[in-house]
Amino acid sequence: MCFQCFVLSAQDYSRKQIDSLLQKGTRDFRLGGEYDEIIEWNIRLVEISEKRNYPEGEVQAYINIASALRIIGKYDKSIDFLNIAKSKVKKLRNPLLKGKVHSEYAQIYNGMGLYGLALKNNSTALTYAKKIASSPQKRNYLAYIYGCRSVYLRNINLPDSSLVYLHKSAKLRFKPINLSNLANHYLRQMEKRDLDSAFYYLKSACSIVENGKATIYEKAVVNRTLGSYYFEKKDYQTAITYYNKVLELTKDLKVSTTRTNTYESLIRVYDILEDRQMELLYRQKHKVFTDSIDRLKNKAINASLDLLMEQKERENISSHKRLYGLASLITSVLIAVLGILFYRNRKKHRLIIKRERENLWLKKKMDKAFDEVVELAKRNDPAFAGKFQEVYPEFSEGLLKMKPALTPSEFVLCAYIWLNFSSKEIATYTFVTHKTVQVKKYRLRKKLGIPTNVDLYHFFKTFNEES
């Protein structure tokens, strides 16, 4: 499929054909990891849907663009397009599309670590889904919502609730990915891994794959889960075999989280086996692949920015037309408004001066509080944690809400990092070795699910801004 395949005249496409292009074209490009093509494809479909007066097509195209941007990590741009879809879908009586908008919001917020908002939007999507008339489409969409909800619940450390929704999803859609998700649930349980249950669901997934009823992506997911299963059994050679099958299956995909994660798994296996040559080989392959992903992401971002600018230009033109028609009315009102504004401006000026004085006082107070917190940290004072929470409540509450299971010592380490102390400084102030601090940071990354390529200080500062 190619972008040039479109005929210029939108009249050549019926609504049913547009729906087919929205679904099949987007799916094919996604399987190939061509997110820049997804965006360009759907930009064209927005134009065609507009000319055909088909708002449902416009909404679905905007959702597709938002989804592509979310997958490559551009959450701000993704929200911009989803807001357009949300404004347009309000005028429609289409519970499926309304649900899809909220499903995508949920996925974005989950990617940003805002799990409460993710669950809230997921619940709204579920409400709309239940209004859809009974059909295979409804079953598949409900299965998707339940599957997503299980992920969000796991992220807030509710594994039992997560498992309930995994089963609901698999019951509605008995597919290899749903079964692999169930197997992964039992493999992820840190304290009570259940390898027998994991293998039970993997056998069911494998039987579907062996019957030739699975896509390449589904085969890759099943083989990756098999690799994880044998890794937990410490059968590293078998794990390597399955991981290599994943790489073979995904070799033609330009962007694949499954492929990236598999490289990381192979690096971990060869590290355990102390095979430094193979570990280095897969580190190099991982870097080459992630670099290529970054280049594709940049292309996708450029395409989305072009559409956003075009959308704003249209809004400006429309706005100018409306303003021209209302010019006489605005002129007559303007004189009255100016008189009121003159009076209010004097009052506002006094208020601004008052607020500036208050802000100056508050800044001096915060600077003093910061110095006190830093001094307590340097002395390794037991009062440090309490004072830090008092001065920076938003960060502290947000962190503990995100990971309630943090120990007091882990929270203190997070606070030191947030204050931008280096590992050597933390070691000096807490009377431990530099290596001990590095080990603690590594364990903290694993517990909070922070990738190794993300700077901890930057993560906490960004987290604080979002919370």
BASE-6488 format. One record per residue (C-alpha): x, y, z; residue number from 1. Coordinates in steps of 0.5 Angstrom, whole numbers, plus 500, padded with zeros to 3 digits. Example, Ala and Ser with C-alpha at 12.3 -4.5 7.8 and 13.67 -1.06 7.14 Angstrom:
BASE-6488
{{525, 491, 516}, 1}
{{527, 498, 514}, 2}
end
This chain:
BASE-6488
{{500, 500, 500}, 1}
{{503, 507, 499}, 2}
{{500, 514, 500}, 3}
{{500, 516, 492}, 4}
{{495, 510, 492}, 5}
{{489, 515, 493}, 6}
{{485, 518, 487}, 7}
{{485, 526, 488}, 8}
{{477, 526, 488}, 9}
{{474, 525, 494}, 10}
{{468, 523, 491}, 11}
{{471, 516, 489}, 12}
{{470, 514, 496}, 13}
{{464, 512, 499}, 14}
{{463, 512, 507}, 15}
{{464, 504, 507}, 16}
{{471, 505, 503}, 17}
{{473, 510, 508}, 18}
{{472, 506, 514}, 19}
{{476, 500, 510}, 20}
{{482, 505, 509}, 21}
{{482, 508, 516}, 22}
{{482, 500, 519}, 23}
{{486, 497, 514}, 24}
{{491, 502, 512}, 25}
{{493, 504, 519}, 26}
{{493, 497, 521}, 27}
{{498, 495, 515}, 28}
{{503, 501, 517}, 29}
{{503, 499, 524}, 30}
{{505, 492, 523}, 31}
{{511, 495, 519}, 32}
{{512, 500, 524}, 33}
{{511, 506, 519}, 34}
{{508, 511, 524}, 35}
{{510, 517, 519}, 36}
{{506, 513, 514}, 37}
{{500, 512, 519}, 38}
{{500, 520, 520}, 39}
{{500, 522, 513}, 40}
{{495, 516, 511}, 41}
{{490, 519, 516}, 42}
{{492, 526, 514}, 43}
{{489, 525, 507}, 44}
{{483, 521, 510}, 45}
{{481, 527, 514}, 46}
{{481, 531, 508}, 47}
{{477, 526, 504}, 48}
{{472, 525, 510}, 49}
{{471, 533, 510}, 50}
{{470, 533, 503}, 51}
{{465, 527, 503}, 52}
{{461, 530, 510}, 53}
{{463, 524, 514}, 54}
{{465, 527, 521}, 55}
{{466, 519, 523}, 56}
{{471, 518, 519}, 57}
{{475, 525, 521}, 58}
{{474, 523, 528}, 59}
{{477, 516, 527}, 60}
{{483, 519, 523}, 61}
{{484, 524, 529}, 62}
{{484, 518, 534}, 63}
{{489, 514, 529}, 64}
{{494, 520, 529}, 65}
{{494, 521, 536}, 66}
{{495, 513, 537}, 67}
{{501, 513, 533}, 68}
{{504, 519, 536}, 69}
{{502, 516, 543}, 70}
{{506, 510, 541}, 71}
{{512, 514, 539}, 72}
{{512, 517, 546}, 73}
{{510, 524, 544}, 74}
{{504, 525, 549}, 75}
{{503, 532, 548}, 76}
{{502, 532, 541}, 77}
{{498, 526, 541}, 78}
{{493, 530, 546}, 79}
{{493, 535, 541}, 80}
{{490, 531, 536}, 81}
{{485, 527, 541}, 82}
{{482, 534, 543}, 83}
{{480, 535, 536}, 84}
{{477, 528, 536}, 85}
{{473, 530, 542}, 86}
{{471, 536, 540}, 87}
{{468, 533, 534}, 88}
{{465, 527, 537}, 89}
{{461, 531, 541}, 90}
{{456, 532, 536}, 91}
{{455, 525, 534}, 92}
{{451, 519, 537}, 93}
{{456, 514, 536}, 94}
{{458, 511, 543}, 95}
{{464, 507, 539}, 96}
{{467, 513, 537}, 97}
{{466, 516, 544}, 98}
{{469, 510, 547}, 99}
{{475, 510, 543}, 100}
{{477, 517, 544}, 101}
{{477, 516, 552}, 102}
{{480, 509, 551}, 103}
{{486, 513, 547}, 104}
{{486, 518, 553}, 105}
{{487, 513, 558}, 106}
{{493, 510, 554}, 107}
{{496, 516, 554}, 108}
{{495, 518, 561}, 109}
{{498, 511, 563}, 110}
{{504, 512, 558}, 111}
{{505, 519, 562}, 112}
{{505, 515, 569}, 113}
{{498, 518, 571}, 114}
{{494, 512, 573}, 115}
{{488, 515, 576}, 116}
{{487, 519, 570}, 117}
{{488, 512, 566}, 118}
{{483, 508, 570}, 119}
{{478, 514, 570}, 120}
{{478, 515, 562}, 121}
{{478, 507, 562}, 122}
{{471, 507, 566}, 123}
{{468, 512, 561}, 124}
{{470, 508, 555}, 125}
{{467, 502, 558}, 126}
{{460, 506, 560}, 127}
{{460, 508, 552}, 128}
{{462, 501, 550}, 129}
{{456, 498, 554}, 130}
{{451, 502, 550}, 131}
{{454, 499, 543}, 132}
{{449, 494, 540}, 133}
{{451, 487, 541}, 134}
{{456, 485, 535}, 135}
{{463, 482, 534}, 136}
{{465, 489, 534}, 137}
{{463, 490, 541}, 138}
{{466, 484, 544}, 139}
{{473, 486, 541}, 140}
{{472, 493, 544}, 141}
{{470, 490, 551}, 142}
{{476, 485, 550}, 143}
{{481, 491, 549}, 144}
{{478, 496, 554}, 145}
{{478, 490, 559}, 146}
{{486, 488, 557}, 147}
{{488, 495, 558}, 148}
{{484, 496, 565}, 149}
{{488, 490, 567}, 150}
{{495, 494, 565}, 151}
{{493, 500, 569}, 152}
{{491, 496, 575}, 153}
{{497, 492, 575}, 154}
{{501, 499, 575}, 155}
{{498, 501, 581}, 156}
{{500, 495, 585}, 157}
{{493, 491, 585}, 158}
{{495, 484, 581}, 159}
{{489, 481, 583}, 160}
{{484, 486, 580}, 161}
{{488, 486, 574}, 162}
{{488, 478, 573}, 163}
{{480, 479, 574}, 164}
{{480, 483, 568}, 165}
{{485, 479, 564}, 166}
{{480, 473, 564}, 167}
{{475, 478, 562}, 168}
{{479, 480, 556}, 169}
{{481, 473, 554}, 170}
{{474, 470, 555}, 171}
{{471, 475, 550}, 172}
{{477, 474, 545}, 173}
{{481, 468, 546}, 174}
{{487, 470, 542}, 175}
{{494, 469, 543}, 176}
{{496, 476, 545}, 177}
{{490, 475, 551}, 178}
{{493, 468, 553}, 179}
{{500, 471, 553}, 180}
{{498, 477, 557}, 181}
{{495, 472, 562}, 182}
{{502, 468, 562}, 183}
{{506, 474, 563}, 184}
{{501, 476, 569}, 185}
{{504, 469, 573}, 186}
{{511, 470, 571}, 187}
{{511, 477, 573}, 188}
{{509, 476, 581}, 189}
{{515, 477, 584}, 190}
{{513, 474, 591}, 191}
{{509, 468, 588}, 192}
{{511, 466, 581}, 193}
{{506, 461, 578}, 194}
{{510, 457, 573}, 195}
{{505, 452, 572}, 196}
{{499, 457, 571}, 197}
{{504, 461, 566}, 198}
{{505, 455, 562}, 199}
{{498, 453, 562}, 200}
{{496, 459, 558}, 201}
{{502, 459, 554}, 202}
{{500, 452, 551}, 203}
{{493, 454, 549}, 204}
{{497, 460, 545}, 205}
{{502, 456, 542}, 206}
{{496, 451, 540}, 207}
{{493, 457, 536}, 208}
{{499, 459, 533}, 209}
{{501, 452, 531}, 210}
{{494, 452, 527}, 211}
{{496, 458, 523}, 212}
{{491, 462, 526}, 213}
{{496, 468, 528}, 214}
{{499, 474, 525}, 215}
{{506, 475, 525}, 216}
{{506, 480, 531}, 217}
{{502, 475, 535}, 218}
{{507, 469, 534}, 219}
{{512, 474, 536}, 220}
{{509, 476, 543}, 221}
{{508, 468, 544}, 222}
{{515, 467, 543}, 223}
{{517, 472, 547}, 224}
{{513, 470, 553}, 225}
{{516, 463, 552}, 226}
{{523, 466, 552}, 227}
{{521, 469, 559}, 228}
{{518, 463, 561}, 229}
{{524, 459, 560}, 230}
{{528, 465, 563}, 231}
{{525, 464, 570}, 232}
{{526, 457, 569}, 233}
{{533, 459, 569}, 234}
{{534, 455, 562}, 235}
{{537, 460, 559}, 236}
{{539, 456, 552}, 237}
{{532, 455, 551}, 238}
{{530, 462, 553}, 239}
{{535, 465, 547}, 240}
{{532, 460, 542}, 241}
{{525, 463, 543}, 242}
{{528, 470, 543}, 243}
{{532, 469, 537}, 244}
{{525, 467, 534}, 245}
{{522, 473, 536}, 246}
{{528, 477, 532}, 247}
{{527, 473, 526}, 248}
{{519, 474, 526}, 249}
{{520, 482, 527}, 250}
{{526, 483, 522}, 251}
{{522, 487, 517}, 252}
{{518, 491, 523}, 253}
{{521, 498, 523}, 254}
{{519, 500, 530}, 255}
{{517, 494, 535}, 256}
{{517, 495, 542}, 257}
{{517, 487, 542}, 258}
{{524, 487, 538}, 259}
{{527, 492, 543}, 260}
{{525, 489, 549}, 261}
{{528, 482, 546}, 262}
{{534, 485, 545}, 263}
{{534, 487, 552}, 264}
{{532, 480, 555}, 265}
{{538, 477, 551}, 266}
{{543, 482, 554}, 267}
{{541, 480, 560}, 268}
{{541, 473, 559}, 269}
{{548, 473, 556}, 270}
{{550, 478, 562}, 271}
{{548, 472, 567}, 272}
{{552, 467, 563}, 273}
{{558, 472, 563}, 274}
{{558, 471, 555}, 275}
{{561, 478, 554}, 276}
{{562, 478, 547}, 277}
{{555, 476, 545}, 278}
{{552, 481, 551}, 279}
{{556, 487, 547}, 280}
{{554, 484, 540}, 281}
{{546, 485, 542}, 282}
{{548, 492, 546}, 283}
{{550, 494, 539}, 284}
{{544, 491, 535}, 285}
{{540, 494, 541}, 286}
{{543, 501, 539}, 287}
{{543, 501, 532}, 288}
{{535, 499, 532}, 289}
{{533, 504, 537}, 290}
{{537, 510, 533}, 291}
{{533, 508, 527}, 292}
{{527, 508, 531}, 293}
{{529, 515, 533}, 294}
{{529, 517, 526}, 295}
{{522, 515, 524}, 296}
{{519, 518, 530}, 297}
{{522, 525, 528}, 298}
{{519, 524, 521}, 299}
{{512, 522, 524}, 300}
{{513, 528, 529}, 301}
{{514, 533, 523}, 302}
{{508, 530, 519}, 303}
{{504, 531, 525}, 304}
{{506, 538, 526}, 305}
{{504, 540, 519}, 306}
{{497, 538, 520}, 307}
{{497, 541, 527}, 308}
{{499, 548, 523}, 309}
{{494, 547, 518}, 310}
{{488, 545, 523}, 311}
{{490, 552, 526}, 312}
{{490, 556, 520}, 313}
{{483, 553, 518}, 314}
{{481, 555, 525}, 315}
{{484, 562, 524}, 316}
{{480, 563, 517}, 317}
{{474, 561, 520}, 318}
{{475, 565, 526}, 319}
{{476, 571, 521}, 320}
{{470, 570, 517}, 321}
{{466, 570, 524}, 322}
{{469, 576, 526}, 323}
{{468, 580, 520}, 324}
{{460, 579, 520}, 325}
{{460, 581, 528}, 326}
{{465, 587, 526}, 327}
{{459, 592, 527}, 328}
{{457, 589, 534}, 329}
{{464, 589, 537}, 330}
{{465, 596, 535}, 331}
{{459, 599, 539}, 332}
{{460, 594, 545}, 333}
{{468, 596, 545}, 334}
{{466, 603, 547}, 335}
{{463, 601, 553}, 336}
{{468, 596, 555}, 337}
{{473, 600, 554}, 338}
{{470, 605, 560}, 339}
{{469, 599, 564}, 340}
{{476, 596, 563}, 341}
{{479, 603, 565}, 342}
{{476, 603, 572}, 343}
{{478, 595, 573}, 344}
{{485, 596, 570}, 345}
{{486, 601, 576}, 346}
{{484, 596, 581}, 347}
{{488, 590, 577}, 348}
{{494, 594, 578}, 349}
{{493, 595, 585}, 350}
{{492, 587, 586}, 351}
{{498, 586, 581}, 352}
{{503, 590, 586}, 353}
{{500, 586, 592}, 354}
{{501, 579, 589}, 355}
{{508, 581, 587}, 356}
{{510, 583, 594}, 357}
{{506, 576, 596}, 358}
{{510, 572, 591}, 359}
{{517, 576, 593}, 360}
{{515, 574, 600}, 361}
{{513, 567, 598}, 362}
{{520, 566, 594}, 363}
{{524, 568, 600}, 364}
{{520, 563, 605}, 365}
{{521, 557, 599}, 366}
{{529, 559, 599}, 367}
{{530, 559, 606}, 368}
{{526, 552, 607}, 369}
{{530, 549, 601}, 370}
{{536, 551, 605}, 371}
{{534, 548, 611}, 372}
{{532, 541, 607}, 373}
{{539, 541, 604}, 374}
{{542, 542, 611}, 375}
{{538, 536, 614}, 376}
{{540, 532, 608}, 377}
{{548, 533, 609}, 378}
{{547, 532, 616}, 379}
{{543, 525, 615}, 380}
{{539, 528, 620}, 381}
{{533, 523, 621}, 382}
{{528, 529, 621}, 383}
{{530, 530, 613}, 384}
{{524, 526, 610}, 385}
{{519, 529, 614}, 386}
{{522, 536, 613}, 387}
{{522, 534, 605}, 388}
{{515, 532, 605}, 389}
{{513, 538, 608}, 390}
{{516, 543, 604}, 391}
{{515, 539, 597}, 392}
{{508, 535, 599}, 393}
{{506, 535, 591}, 394}
{{512, 531, 589}, 395}
{{512, 527, 596}, 396}
{{504, 525, 595}, 397}
{{505, 523, 588}, 398}
{{511, 519, 589}, 399}
{{508, 515, 594}, 400}
{{501, 515, 591}, 401}
{{505, 512, 584}, 402}
{{508, 507, 589}, 403}
{{505, 506, 596}, 404}
{{510, 500, 597}, 405}
{{516, 505, 597}, 406}
{{520, 503, 604}, 407}
{{523, 509, 608}, 408}
{{530, 509, 606}, 409}
{{528, 508, 598}, 410}
{{523, 515, 599}, 411}
{{530, 518, 602}, 412}
{{534, 516, 596}, 413}
{{528, 519, 592}, 414}
{{529, 526, 596}, 415}
{{536, 526, 595}, 416}
{{536, 525, 587}, 417}
{{530, 530, 587}, 418}
{{535, 535, 590}, 419}
{{540, 533, 585}, 420}
{{545, 530, 589}, 421}
{{550, 526, 586}, 422}
{{552, 519, 588}, 423}
{{558, 521, 591}, 424}
{{555, 526, 595}, 425}
{{549, 521, 597}, 426}
{{555, 516, 599}, 427}
{{558, 521, 603}, 428}
{{552, 524, 607}, 429}
{{549, 517, 608}, 430}
{{556, 514, 610}, 431}
{{556, 508, 605}, 432}
{{560, 507, 599}, 433}
{{559, 510, 592}, 434}
{{558, 503, 590}, 435}
{{552, 502, 595}, 436}
{{549, 508, 592}, 437}
{{549, 505, 585}, 438}
{{546, 499, 587}, 439}
{{540, 502, 591}, 440}
{{539, 507, 585}, 441}
{{539, 500, 580}, 442}
{{534, 497, 585}, 443}
{{530, 503, 585}, 444}
{{529, 504, 577}, 445}
{{527, 497, 577}, 446}
{{522, 498, 583}, 447}
{{519, 504, 579}, 448}
{{520, 501, 572}, 449}
{{524, 507, 570}, 450}
{{528, 505, 564}, 451}
{{536, 505, 564}, 452}
{{536, 511, 559}, 453}
{{532, 515, 563}, 454}
{{536, 520, 568}, 455}
{{533, 519, 575}, 456}
{{534, 526, 576}, 457}
{{530, 528, 570}, 458}
{{525, 523, 571}, 459}
{{523, 526, 578}, 460}
{{523, 533, 576}, 461}
{{518, 531, 570}, 462}
{{514, 527, 575}, 463}
{{514, 533, 580}, 464}
{{511, 538, 574}, 465}
{{506, 533, 572}, 466}
{{503, 531, 579}, 467}
end
